[in-house]
Amino acid sequence: MSARATLAAYGERINAQDFDLLLDLIAPDATFWFTSGSQEGIAAIRTAFETTWQVMGPDEHYWLTDIEWVAEGDRAACCIYQYNWSAKGDSGSGRGTTVLAQTSAGWRIVHEHLSRKP
């Protein structure tokens, strides 16, 4: 699976609200930065996702638009995008960055940074 395919799979699977479906896409030592704080490692990232899903409810939907690959190589890739969400009759968006690395297990997300728009 390529870096682009890994990001696409992440975008599809995240809406199932089952973190186990994301495990083969995220590096075990990944770091995720959200407006609510920073998470390092799978256990912390899992907790952040599952907490958000619990708060937002089962109808939350998340998707990416305006994806721009700013770097793509044999070992690493990085993209920027607008992330969007809707839940409980509300919606919003922000901006994001995802860094992927080619590992012995395939392409994995090693860093994600989501923030509000300025």
N, C-alpha and C positions, 0 to 999 in steps of 0.2 A: 504494500500500500504506500503511495506517495505522501508527501507532506500535505498536499492539497486534499487528497482523499481522506487522510486522517482528520483534518479539520472538518471536512464535510460529514464524516461519520460522527464526530463529536457534536456537530450541530443537529444532526438527526436524533442521536441517542439521548441527548440531554433532556428532551421533552418527555421521555418515558419515566422520568423521575426515579430512576433506579441506578444508583451510583455504581453498582457492580458492572453495568453495561459500559461504563467509562474506563474501567481499570486497565484495559489493554490499549488505551489511548493516552494515558497520563503517566509520566515517569514517576517512579516511587519517591524520588527526592524533589519533585517539582515545587515551585513556589508560585502561589496565586495571590495577587493583590487586588482586593476589592475595596469599595468605599467604606465597607464595614470593618476592614482590617486585613492583615496579612496572614496567610496560611502557608506553612512549610511542611511538606510531606503529605502522603496520601491520607493518613488518619485525620489530620487537621482540615484538609481540603474536603474530605467526605463530610465531616461535621458541618462545615460551612454550607455545602450544597444541601444536605438533608435538612438543616435548620431553615434555609431559604424556602425549600419546597414545602415544609410544614407551615410556614407563615403565609406563603403565597397561595397555597392550596393546589388541588389536583388539576385545576383548569389553567394553570400558568403555562404560557407558551413563550419560548425564547427563540430568536433567530438573528442571523447576521446579515447585514447588507453592506454594500460599498466596500467589499473586500479588496484590498490592494496588497499584493505581495511585494514587499520592499526589499527582500533578500531571499534568494533561493540558491542553495548549493547542494553538493553531494552529502554533506554532513549536518547542515543546519538551514533553517528557513524561518522567516519572520513575516507576519502580515499585520496590517492595521485594518480596522473596520468600524462600522457602527453596529452596536448590539441593540436589540429591541426586545421588549417583553410586554406581555399583556396578561392580566389576571384580575379576577374579581371586578370586572367592569372598568379597570384602570389600565393604563399603559404608560410606557416610557421608553427612553433610549439613552444611550451614552456612547462613549468611544472605547475601543479596546485594542490591545496588542497581544498577539500570541506568538511565542517562540517555540519552534519544534526542533528536535535533534534526532538524527539517525542513530539508533542504538543497536545493540546486538539483537534486540527483540523487534526491531522495526522503528518507524517514526513514532515519536512520543512528544506530547506537549510537556515542555520543561518549565514554561513560565506563561502566565496569563495575567494581564493587568487591565482591569475594567474601571472606568471612572465616569463621573458625570461630565456632560459637556460644559465647557467654560461659559 
